[in-house]
């Protein structure tokens, strides 16, 4: 799949224009994009300012010579290029496989245009094969876990390799849930958002403007 991820990232990097603010996504595909962007900016002496969606992406971008600034130091972001864990033909998707969903959603919401880059295995007719990550604050998280259980969502805390609970960049937990049975994702999204202690979830509905699929060589734009 690396070849396809690379293809998608190549397609995206060509779309970046000079004098722009670019959001850097997180994950392996976004990392390929960051590398390609750094090369292009250097080679073409471009004036590009970047905002990152995770500590890891900020560090990678800075290491490669990109000008990575704090999100509050820019008025808006022209375009963000990010990966996704699953995406459907309406360009709705699930993100957060790399636990960066909170910053990813914040950066996306400040972006005028959001491009997702994926390999062909991520493109599905229906969302739900990939578990939906929910970021929750640590305090009282068992209460949320129990409610998700009651809703039939089969929750599991995301763990590190040593079986301790994974902490996000904001020091929260991730609870992964199975949304396969749910048809109305808008209503599910609202329900989860309404739970006290939930910080954010990985359902990105009506966020992606353009999807680039490596392998299939497809460029799908959201119909307005
Ligand atoms: C991180 C994300 C990533 O964009 C998503 O997990 C895709 O990652 P990869 O490109 O490594 O498959 O949402 O929180």
Boltz pocket constraint, residues with backbone or C-beta under 6 A from the ligand:
constraints:
  - pocket:
      binder: B
      contacts: [[A, 25], [A, 26], [A, 27], [A, 28], [A, 29], [A, 30], [A, 82], [A, 83], [A, 84], [A, 85], [A, 94], [A, 95], [A, 96], [A, 97], [A, 98], [A, 99], [A, 100], [A, 101], [A, 104], [A, 117]]
      max_distance: 6.0
